[in-house]
Amino acid sequence: MPRPSALYVPHIMNAENIQPEERVSQISQNLNCYGIDVVNNRRPEEIIAHHKTISGVLGDYCSAHGSSNETIYDPHTTQGSAAYISVILHGQQRINTRKADRYAQINQGTLILHERNDYYHYQCTDVKQLYILPYPEQVKGIFDGRLNQPAISLEHHHLATFLKSHMLLLDAQSAHLDSKSTALIVDGLHNMALLMMLDIAKEQGLMSEGKRHVIFNGAKSYIQQNFSQHDLSPDLISKVLRCSRASLDRAFNEQNTSVMLVIKNIRLNAAREMLENNNKLRIEQISWRCGFVSHSLFSKLFREKYYTSPTSWRDNFKGAFQPENYK
């Protein structure tokens, strides 16, 4: 399920539309971006696979339905660990590790949290599964350790029923939703999933704020209030916080990020909101107001984060609110 080139647009892969001799290779290519390899040699003509992926700014939403299959996750094929939340609608899945006594049997209807931080062998029997897959950079800072088992049930969490119902809604109605409605649901699911992950991390004793979390929180707050300043820099922030530049850098390193990356993401998020809510401002004005001195650099960074140009983002957003879309 490769991440689509456009946000909030369902990307569909159906094995019925692929020649039997090409099915295994194409399915493998679709899973490689998540570090997953297909390991069993099934009869190609018997393969059932229907994958739907919707990418948002925080991660992917996926729906996968397939015949019996086996896959392997290799942690060395991806950067950093990855966590996801999923629910199986039908079928069963077993997750094995390199230790025989460390495995998980996932049954229908159970909402689970799984952190990919080791070798995992997945055995699926006619499974349809819905996934919320936050990008690794979103998970950083939430988990500072490893789950002690392949999967943890989230059924006890107060948001579990609400999350599952909206995952099912998106699976059933995604073909009928405009991009704005899709964005609201996909981003909402990821924000909810990250809150649940944070609760589990606290519950499992896996969250560490770090020795310098006060510096990090103070710096991030200052950036959020002053992102429009064109001279905003690590040196300026360390001066305002009255800490050394080395302490500031170490505080951000503890959270697996950097000062400049946080500044960039906060500025781009602010620019996206301006594009959506202020039609009178020119793109160049928005770029300048969000702290970007170079308009061309702003456009390049915006495209890298949101997979489209600022102008296209604004046009698509406006189109979602045309009266004919609500008749």
QUIURUR-V584804 format. One record per run of one state. SS is the DSSP state (alpha for helix, beta for strand, coil for the rest). FROM is the first residue (numbers start at 0). TO is the last residue. Records with the same first field share a line. If there is no record, write none. Layout:
BEGIN
SS = FROM-TO / FROM-TO
END
This chain:
BEGIN
coil = 0-9 / 17-18 / 32-34 / 38-42 / 46-47 / 55-57 / 66-67 / 73-73 / 77-80 / 96-101 / 106-109 / 116-118 / 134-134 / 140-141 / 143-150 / 153-158 / 176-177 / 204-211 / 226-232 / 241-243 / 254-257 / 277-281 / 289-293 / 306-308 / 319-321 / 326-326
beta = 10-13 / 35-37 / 48-54 / 58-65 / 68-72 / 81-95 / 102-105 / 110-115 / 119-133 / 139-139 / 142-142 / 151-152
alpha = 14-16 / 19-31 / 43-45 / 74-76 / 135-138 / 159-175 / 178-203 / 212-225 / 233-240 / 244-253 / 258-276 / 282-288 / 294-305 / 309-318 / 322-325
END
